[in-house]
Amino acid sequence: MNSLHTPHQDNTDSITPITTMRDFNANRLTPISEFDAQQVRTLREGLGLSQAVFAEYLNVSTKLIQKWEQGLSSPRGAAVKLLSMAKKKGLKAIK
């Protein structure tokens, strides 16, 4: 019968090292920039997506995509990062 408390096993081979700011290279990140209404629409159309499908990729509502494309609102936060990644690397980067 196994006891509830098992001795700690040394699994140093499976430990993922922690990246610290000393090791971090921000230049490797996808640069982000603001998107205006026309840029959002151009990107979406260039990817061949409907507003509804584009919204699913970005995890936002279709209504929000419409607001962005009408200039009533602007992408913020994580949405800007996802838009930047899609623009630079295509849909495979945000799937």
C-alpha positions as CSV (number, residue, x, y, z in Angstrom):
1,M,0.0,0.0,0.0
2,N,1.3,3.4,-0.9
3,S,1.5,6.0,1.9
4,L,0.0,9.4,1.5
5,H,3.4,11.0,1.9
6,T,5.9,9.9,-0.6
7,P,9.5,11.1,-0.5
8,H,10.4,14.0,-2.8
9,Q,11.9,12.8,-6.0
10,D,14.5,14.9,-7.7
11,N,13.0,15.8,-11.1
12,T,15.6,18.3,-12.2
13,D,15.5,17.1,-15.8
14,S,11.8,18.2,-16.1
15,I,12.1,21.6,-14.5
16,T,11.6,24.5,-16.9
17,P,14.0,27.3,-16.0
18,I,12.4,30.6,-15.0
19,T,13.1,33.5,-17.4
20,T,14.2,36.6,-15.5
21,M,14.3,40.2,-16.7
22,R,18.1,39.7,-17.0
23,D,17.5,37.0,-19.5
24,F,14.5,38.5,-21.2
25,N,14.9,40.0,-24.7
26,A,12.0,42.3,-25.4
27,N,13.2,42.6,-29.0
28,R,11.9,39.1,-29.7
29,L,8.3,40.1,-28.9
30,T,5.9,41.1,-31.7
31,P,5.9,44.9,-31.6
32,I,2.4,46.4,-31.0
33,S,0.9,49.6,-32.4
34,E,-2.5,51.2,-32.3
35,F,-5.1,50.3,-34.9
36,D,-7.5,52.7,-36.4
37,A,-10.9,51.8,-37.9
38,Q,-9.5,51.4,-41.4
39,Q,-6.5,49.3,-40.3
40,V,-8.8,46.9,-38.4
41,R,-11.1,46.5,-41.4
42,T,-8.2,46.1,-43.8
43,L,-6.6,43.4,-41.6
44,R,-9.8,41.5,-41.3
45,E,-10.6,41.6,-45.0
46,G,-7.0,40.7,-45.8
47,L,-7.4,37.6,-43.7
48,G,-10.6,36.8,-45.5
49,L,-12.7,36.7,-42.4
50,S,-16.2,37.9,-41.6
51,Q,-16.7,40.2,-38.6
52,A,-18.2,37.3,-36.6
53,V,-15.3,34.9,-37.3
54,F,-12.7,37.7,-36.6
55,A,-14.4,38.4,-33.3
56,E,-14.0,34.7,-32.3
57,Y,-10.3,34.7,-33.1
58,L,-9.9,37.8,-30.9
59,N,-12.3,36.6,-28.2
60,V,-14.4,39.7,-28.5
61,S,-18.0,40.3,-29.6
62,T,-19.0,40.9,-33.2
63,K,-20.5,44.2,-32.0
64,L,-17.1,45.3,-30.7
65,I,-15.5,44.6,-34.1
66,Q,-18.2,46.7,-35.7
67,K,-17.5,49.6,-33.3
68,W,-13.8,49.4,-34.1
69,E,-14.4,49.4,-37.8
70,Q,-16.9,52.3,-37.5
71,G,-14.4,54.3,-35.4
72,L,-16.7,54.3,-32.4
73,S,-14.2,52.5,-30.3
74,S,-10.5,51.5,-30.5
75,P,-8.9,48.2,-29.7
76,R,-7.1,48.1,-26.3
77,G,-5.1,45.8,-24.2
78,A,-4.7,42.2,-25.3
79,A,-6.8,42.8,-28.4
80,V,-4.1,45.2,-29.7
81,K,-1.5,42.5,-29.1
82,L,-3.5,39.9,-31.0
83,L,-4.2,42.3,-33.9
84,S,-0.5,43.0,-34.1
85,M,0.4,39.3,-34.1
86,A,-2.2,38.6,-36.8
87,K,-0.9,41.4,-38.9
88,K,2.7,40.3,-38.7
89,K,2.4,36.5,-38.6
90,G,-1.1,35.7,-39.8
91,L,-3.9,33.7,-38.2
92,K,-1.7,30.8,-37.2
93,A,-0.2,33.1,-34.6
94,I,-3.5,33.7,-32.8
95,K,-5.2,30.3,-33.1
